[in-house]
Amino acid sequence: MIKQSNLKDKLEDDELDLSLMQMTDIPVKEIEKLGNKVLKLNISHNLLSSVPENFPFLTHLTALDLSKNSIFELPENFGQLVKLRTLDLYSNQIEKLPLSFAQLKSLKWLDLKENPLVPELAKAAGPCITKVDCEQAAKRVVARLQSIQSQLLQEERKRLETEDRIRRHKEKVEEAERERLRAEKKMAKERRREEARLKEMGSKEQIDSDKNHVQINRNGSNKTSLNAKNGHAYKSDYSNSTAGFSCFGFLLKLMLFLSFSVVAVGVTLLWFYTGGKMDAESIQLAVPIIQKDVESHVMTLGKRTEKLYIQTEKMARPYIKDTVKKVGDLSKEAQVKAQQGYDWVEANYGDTIRESSSKAKQWSSEAWVHIRAKCVEFYKDLLPTLARYWEKVEPYFIEVGQKVTAVVLDIHHAVQENFPVYMEWLKVTVENAYHTIYTYVKQLMA
C-alpha cells in the first residue's frame, strides 16, 4: 500500500507520477485525499489488469495515462471523468469501451494503439501516429459511442412503448371479456326469470288458447287481404308466398355474409307472425309456425329445382352430343393442318427459327438477370421506407381494430339485453335450418 506521504513526494505541480512502480491496484482513496491538486495522473508501465469502480470519482482529472499495462476493460461509470481532455490507453488488452465513454465530451486526445479492439472500434480509433490522428481518434470514438448510446436509448424507448401498447390492449381485451361474461350472466338470469314467469302463467289449456288466438289473427289477416283483392290490392297470399322466400334469403345471408340485416328481417318476420304484438308469449307461439313454413318452402324449392334440372337435361342432351361430335371432328382436322404447317415451316425456316430462338433465350436470360438485380436493389432501398411508414401507420391500425371490436361488442350486448328471447329463438332456428338445407343438398348430391 502506498502511503499518502509517498504520494505527495510524487506530486509535482498538478501532475502525479506513479509510473514504473509495479502496481497491481490504483490507490484511489489516497489520491482522493490530495484533493483537486491532482489534475494529471500517470500510471503507465505498471501491472494493472483492471481499473477500480471508484476510480471515476476523481472527476477533477484532465489528463490520464494508463499505457503499458494489462488492462482488459474500463469500469462502466468511466464517463464520470467529464473534465478529461487527454487519455492514453496505449498497449493494453482492451477490446471494448464502456457506453458511458460517450459522456467524455471534453476529450481532445486519445491513443488506443496496440489493443485488441473490435473491428468497429478499431476503425473509429484509427492509427493515432501523429497528434492530429489522436485528436481525430478522440472525436470519432466519442461520436461513435454517442451514436450507439442514442440507438440503444431509442430501441429501449420503442420497447417500452410496445410493452405499454400491448399492456393497454391486453387490459382492453380483458375488460371486454369481463363485460361479455357479465352480459352472459345477465342474459341467463333474464332467461331463468322468463321461464319462471311462463310457468306461473297457467296450464297447458291457456297456452293452447293463446296459440289458437294467434292462428285466428293470421286467418283474419288473410281473409281481409283476399277481400281487398276485388277492389283494392291483393296482399295476404303474396305475403305468404314471399315470407318463405324472405326467410330462406334471410338464412342464406346469415350463413354467407353474417350481416346485421338479418336482425331486421327476423324482427319483420316476428312482427308479421305475431300480428304486431312482439311480446314474449306471442314470440314463443310463433316460432314453431315460422320453422314449419321455412321447412315447407325449402322442400318445395328443392323439388322445383330438381324437376327443372331433369327437364333441362332431357332437352339439352341431343344438342350436347351433336356439339361434342362436331368439336371432335374439327379437332382432328385442325391437328392434321397444324402438323402440315409445322412440317413446312421446319423444312423452309427451321434453322433460322432455332438460331433466333437461341438468341432470344440468351437475351431474355441476360435481361432477366439484369432486371432481377435491379428489383433486388430497388427492394433493398424500398424496405427501410416501408418499415418507416409501417411504424407510423401501425398504431392507427391497432386503434381502428380496437374501436371496431368495441362497437361490435356494444351492438352484441344491446341485442342481448333488448331481445334475449329473440336471440335464443334465432340460434335454434338457424341451427335447424342449416341441418335441413345440409340434408337436402346431401340428398341431391347422392
C-alpha positions in Angstrom: 0.0 0.0 0.0 1.4 3.4 -1.0 1.3 5.9 1.8 -0.2 9.4 1.4 3.2 10.9 2.3 4.8 9.0 -0.6 2.1 10.2 -3.0 2.9 13.8 -2.0 6.5 13.2 -3.0 5.3 12.0 -6.4 3.2 15.2 -6.9 4.9 17.9 -9.0 2.8 21.0 -9.7 -0.6 19.4 -10.8 0.8 16.1 -12.1 1.0 12.9 -10.0 3.5 10.4 -11.5 3.0 6.8 -10.4 4.6 5.1 -13.4 7.1 2.2 -13.2 6.1 1.2 -9.7 5.0 -2.4 -10.3 1.5 -1.6 -9.0 -1.4 -4.0 -9.4 -4.0 -1.7 -7.9 -4.7 2.1 -8.2 -4.7 3.8 -4.7 -7.8 5.8 -5.4 -8.6 6.8 -1.8 -5.1 8.1 -1.2 -5.3 10.1 -4.5 -8.7 11.5 -3.4 -7.1 12.8 -0.2 -4.9 15.0 -2.2 -8.0 16.8 -3.5 -8.0 19.0 -6.6 -4.2 19.3 -6.6 -4.0 16.3 -8.9 -5.2 17.2 -12.4 -2.8 14.9 -14.4 -2.2 11.3 -13.4 0.4 9.0 -14.9 0.0 5.3 -14.0 1.8 3.9 -17.1 4.2 0.9 -17.1 2.6 -1.0 -14.2 0.9 -4.4 -13.7 -2.7 -3.2 -13.7 -5.3 -5.6 -15.1 -8.4 -3.5 -14.3 -9.5 -0.1 -13.2 -11.5 0.0 -9.9 -15.1 1.1 -9.9 -14.4 4.1 -7.6 -11.7 5.5 -9.9 -14.1 7.7 -11.9 -14.8 9.6 -8.6 -11.6 11.5 -9.4 -13.7 13.9 -11.6 -11.2 16.7 -11.4 -8.7 14.8 -13.7 -7.9 16.4 -17.0 -5.1 14.0 -18.2 -4.8 10.3 -17.6 -2.0 7.9 -18.8 -2.7 4.2 -18.4 -0.4 3.0 -21.2 1.8 -0.1 -21.0 -0.4 -2.1 -18.6 -2.6 -5.2 -19.0 -6.0 -3.6 -18.5 -8.8 -5.7 -20.0 -11.7 -3.3 -19.5 -12.7 0.1 -18.1 -15.4 0.5 -15.5 -19.0 1.2 -16.7 -19.0 4.6 -15.0 -15.8 5.8 -16.6 -17.8 8.5 -18.3 -17.9 10.4 -15.0 -14.5 11.8 -15.8 -16.2 14.6 -17.7 -13.2 17.0 -17.5 -10.8 14.5 -19.1 -9.0 16.0 -22.1 -6.2 13.6 -22.7 -6.4 9.8 -22.3 -3.5 7.4 -23.2 -4.5 3.7 -23.3 -1.7 2.5 -25.5 -0.6 -1.2 -25.3 -3.3 -2.8 -23.1 -5.8 -5.7 -23.6 -8.9 -3.6 -24.2 -11.5 -4.9 -26.7 -14.4 -2.6 -26.0 -15.1 0.7 -24.3 -18.0 1.3 -21.8 -21.1 3.0 -23.2 -20.6 5.9 -20.7 -17.5 6.8 -22.7 -19.9 8.9 -24.8 -20.1 11.4 -21.9 -16.4 12.4 -22.4 -17.3 15.5 -24.5 -14.2 17.3 -23.3 -11.8 14.6 -24.6 -9.4 16.1 -27.2 -6.7 13.4 -27.5 -6.9 9.6 -27.4 -4.5 6.7 -28.1 -5.8 3.2 -28.4 -2.9 1.6 -30.4 -1.8 -1.9 -29.5 -5.1 -3.1 -28.1 -7.2 -6.0 -29.5 -10.1 -3.7 -30.3 -13.2 -4.9 -32.0 -13.2 -4.0 -35.8 -15.8 -1.2 -35.5 -14.0 0.5 -32.6 -10.6 0.0 -34.3 -11.9 1.7 -37.4 -13.1 4.6 -35.4 -9.9 5.0 -33.4 -7.6 4.9 -36.5 -3.8 4.7 -36.4 -3.0 7.6 -33.9 0.5 8.2 -35.2 0.5 12.0 -35.2 -1.1 14.5 -32.9 -3.8 15.2 -35.5 -4.5 11.4 -35.7 -5.0 11.2 -32.0 -7.2 14.3 -31.9 -9.4 12.8 -34.7 -9.5 9.5 -32.8 -10.9 11.2 -29.7 -13.6 12.8 -31.8 -14.6 9.7 -33.8 -14.6 7.3 -30.8 -16.7 9.7 -28.6 -19.1 10.3 -31.6 -19.4 6.6 -32.3 -20.2 5.8 -28.6 -22.7 8.6 -28.6 -24.4 7.2 -31.7 -24.6 3.7 -30.1 -25.9 5.2 -26.9 -28.6 7.1 -28.9 -29.6 3.9 -30.8 -29.9 1.9 -27.6 -32.0 4.6 -25.9 -34.2 4.8 -29.0 -34.6 1.0 -29.0 -35.4 1.0 -25.3 -38.0 3.7 -25.8 -39.6 1.7 -28.6 -39.5 -1.4 -26.5 -41.2 0.4 -23.6 -43.8 1.9 -25.9 -44.5 -1.5 -27.4 -44.9 -3.1 -24.0 -47.1 -0.3 -22.9 -49.3 -0.7 -26.1 -49.5 -4.4 -25.6 -50.4 -4.0 -21.9 -53.2 -1.5 -22.7 -54.5 -3.7 -25.5 -54.5 -6.7 -23.1 -56.3 -4.7 -20.5 -59.0 -3.7 -23.1 -59.4 -7.3 -24.2 -59.7 -8.4 -20.6 -62.2 -5.7 -19.9 -64.2 -6.8 -23.0 -64.1 -10.4 -21.8 -65.3 -9.4 -18.3 -68.1 -7.4 -20.0 -69.1 -10.4 -22.1 -69.2 -12.6 -19.0 -71.4 -10.1 -17.2 -73.7 -9.9 -20.3 -74.0 -13.7 -20.4 -74.8 -13.9 -16.7 -77.4 -11.2 -17.1 -78.9 -13.0 -20.1 -79.0 -16.3 -18.2 -80.7 -14.5 -15.3 -83.3 -12.9 -17.7 -83.9 -16.3 -19.3 -84.5 -18.0 -15.9 -86.8 -15.2 -14.9 -88.7 -15.5 -18.2 -89.1 -19.3 -17.8 -90.3 -18.9 -14.2 -92.8 -16.3 -15.4 -94.1 -18.6 -18.2 -94.6 -21.4 -15.7 -96.6 -19.2 -13.5 -98.9 -18.1 -16.3 -101.1 -21.2 -16.1 -101.8 -24.5 -17.5 -101.5 -26.0 -21.0 -105.0 -25.1 -21.9 -104.2 -21.4 -21.6 -101.2 -21.8 -23.9 -103.3 -23.7 -26.4 -105.9 -20.9 -26.3 -103.2 -18.3 -26.9 -102.0 -20.4 -29.8 -105.4 -20.6 -31.4 -105.8 -16.9 -30.9 -102.6 -16.2 -32.9 -103.8 -18.6 -35.6 -107.2 -16.8 -35.8 -105.4 -13.5 -36.1 -103.4 -14.8 -39.1 -106.5 -16.2 -40.8 -108.4 -13.0 -40.3 -105.5 -11.1 -41.8 -105.5 -13.4 -44.8 -109.3 -13.0 -45.3 -109.0 -9.3 -45.2 -106.3 -9.4 -47.9 -108.5 -11.7 -50.0 -111.5 -9.3 -49.8 -109.2 -6.4 -50.7 -108.1 -8.1 -53.9 -111.5 -7.5 -55.6 -111.5 -3.7 -55.2 -108.1 -2.7 -53.8 -104.8 -4.7 -53.5 -104.1 -8.4 -53.1 -101.7 -8.7 -50.1 -102.1 -11.9 -47.9 -101.3 -14.6 -50.5 -98.4 -12.6 -51.8 -97.1 -12.1 -48.3 -97.3 -15.8 -47.6 -95.5 -16.7 -50.9 -92.8 -14.2 -50.2 -92.5 -14.9 -46.5 -90.8 -18.2 -47.1 -88.5 -16.7 -49.8 -87.6 -13.8 -47.4 -86.9 -16.3 -44.6 -84.9 -18.5 -47.0 -82.9 -15.5 -48.2 -82.5 -14.4 -44.5 -81.0 -17.8 -43.7 -78.6 -17.7 -46.7 -77.5 -14.2 -45.8 -76.9 -15.2 -42.2 -74.7 -18.2 -43.3 -72.8 -16.5 -46.1 -72.5 -12.8 -45.1 -73.2 -12.7 -41.3 -74.9 -9.4 -42.0 -76.7 -7.3 -39.4 -79.6 -7.0 -41.8 -80.6 -10.5 -40.7 -81.8 -9.0 -37.4 -84.1 -6.6 -39.3 -85.6 -9.5 -41.4 -86.1 -11.6 -38.3 -87.8 -8.8 -36.5 -90.1 -8.3 -39.5 -91.0 -12.0 -39.6 -91.8 -11.9 -35.9 -93.9 -8.8 -36.4 -95.9 -10.4 -39.2 -96.4 -13.8 -37.5 -97.3 -12.3 -34.1 -99.7 -9.8 -35.6 -97.5 -6.9 -34.3 -97.6 -7.9 -30.6 -93.9 -8.7 -30.2 -94.3 -9.9 -26.7 -92.6 -13.0 -25.2 -95.7 -15.2 -25.3 -96.6 -14.4 -28.9 -92.9 -15.0 -30.0 -92.9 -18.4 -28.2 -96.1 -19.4 -30.1 -95.0 -18.0 -33.4 -91.5 -19.7 -33.5 -92.9 -23.3 -34.4 -95.1 -21.9 -37.1 -92.2 -19.9 -38.7 -90.0 -23.0 -38.5 -92.7 -25.2 -40.2 -93.2 -22.6 -43.0 -89.4 -22.3 -43.6 -89.1 -26.1 -43.9 -92.1 -26.3 -46.3 -90.7 -23.6 -48.6 -87.2 -25.1 -48.6 -88.5 -28.5 -49.6 -90.8 -27.0 -52.3 -87.9 -25.1 -53.7 -85.7 -28.1 -53.8 -88.3 -30.2 -55.6 -88.8 -27.5 -58.2 -85.1 -27.2 -58.8 -84.8 -31.0 -59.2 -87.7 -31.1 -61.7 -86.2 -28.2 -63.7 -82.8 -29.9 -63.8 -84.3 -33.1 -65.2 -86.3 -31.2 -67.9 -83.3 -29.2 -68.9 -81.1 -32.3 -69.2 -83.6 -34.1 -71.5 -83.8 -31.1 -73.8 -80.1 -30.3 -73.9 -78.8 -33.9 -74.3 -79.2 -34.2 -78.2 -77.6 -30.8 -78.8 -74.7 -31.6 -76.4 -74.0 -34.9 -78.2 -74.0 -33.3 -81.7 -71.8 -30.4 -80.5 -69.2 -32.9 -78.9 -69.1 -34.9 -82.2 -68.5 -31.8 -84.3 -65.9 -30.4 -82.0 -64.1 -33.8 -82.1 -64.1 -33.9 -86.0 -62.9 -30.3 -86.1 -60.1 -31.0 -83.6 -58.8 -33.9 -85.7 -58.8 -31.8 -88.9 -57.0 -28.9 -87.0 -54.3 -31.4 -85.8 -53.7 -32.6 -89.4 -53.5 -29.0 -90.7 -51.2 -28.0 -87.8 -48.8 -30.9 -88.5 -48.6 -30.0 -92.2 -47.9 -26.4 -91.3 -45.2 -27.4 -88.8 -43.5 -29.7 -91.4 -43.5 -26.8 -94.0 -42.0 -24.3 -91.5 -39.4 -26.8 -90.3 -38.3 -27.6 -93.9 -38.0 -23.9 -95.0 -37.1 -21.9 -91.8 -36.2 -24.5 -89.2 -32.5 -23.4 -88.8 -33.4 -19.7 -88.8 -36.1 -20.2 -86.1 -33.7 -22.3 -83.9 -31.0 -19.7 -84.2 -33.4 -16.9 -83.4 -34.8 -18.8 -80.5 -31.4 -19.5 -79.1 -30.5 -15.8 -79.3 -33.9 -14.8 -77.8 -33.3 -17.2 -74.9 -29.8 -15.8 -74.3 -31.1 -12.2 -74.4 -34.0 -13.0 -72.2 -31.7 -14.7 -69.7 -29.4 -11.7 -69.6 -32.3 -9.3 -69.3 -33.8 -11.3 -66.5 -30.5 -11.3 -64.6 -30.3 -7.5 -65.0 -34.0 -6.9 -64.1 -33.7 -9.2 -61.1 -30.6 -7.4 -59.8 -32.5 -4.0 -60.3 -35.5 -5.4 -58.5 -33.4 -6.7 -55.6 -31.6 -3.3 -55.3 -35.0 -1.5 -55.5 -36.4 -3.8 -52.8 -33.4 -3.2 -50.5 -33.8 0.6 -51.0 -37.5 0.5 -50.5 -37.5 -1.8 -47.4 -36.4 0.9 -44.9 -39.0 3.4 -46.3 -41.8 0.7 -45.9 -40.6 -0.1 -42.4 -40.7 3.6 -41.5 -44.2 4.1 -42.9 -45.4 0.9 -41.3 -44.0 2.1 -37.9 -46.1 5.3 -38.3 -49.3 3.5 -39.6 -49.3 0.5 -37.2 -50.7 2.4 -34.2 -53.6 3.7 -36.3 -54.5 0.2 -37.5 -54.4 -1.1 -33.9 -56.6 1.8 -32.8 -59.1 1.2 -35.6 -59.3 -2.5 -34.8 -59.9 -1.8 -31.1 -62.7 0.7 -32.0 -64.4 -1.8 -34.4 -64.2 -4.5 -31.7 -65.7 -2.2 -29.1 -68.6 -1.2 -31.5 -69.3 -4.9 -32.3 -69.3 -5.8 -28.6 -71.7 -2.9 -27.8 -74.1 -3.9 -30.6 -74.0 -7.5 -29.4 -74.7 -6.5 -25.8 -77.5 -4.2 -26.9 -79.2 -7.0 -28.8 -78.7 -9.4 -25.9 -80.2 -7.0 -23.4 -83.2 -5.9 -25.5 -84.1 -9.1 -27.4 -83.0 -12.1 -25.2 -85.9 -14.3 -26.2 -85.4 -13.5 -29.9 -81.7 -14.3 -29.7 -82.4 -17.7 -28.3 -85.1 -18.3 -31.0 -82.7 -17.1 -33.7 -80.0 -19.5 -32.5 -82.4 -22.6 -32.6 -83.9 -21.6 -35.9 -80.5 -21.1 -37.6 -79.3 -24.5 -36.4 -82.5 -26.3 -37.6 -82.5 -24.5 -41.0 -78.8 -25.3 -41.5 -79.4 -29.0 -40.8 -82.4 -29.1 -43.1 -80.6 -27.4 -46.1 -77.5 -29.6 -45.5 -79.5 -32.8 -45.5 -81.4 -31.8 -48.7 -78.2 -30.8 -50.6 -76.6 -34.1 -49.5 -79.6 -36.0 -50.9 -79.3 -34.1 -54.2 -75.5 -34.9 -54.5 -76.1 -38.6 -53.7 
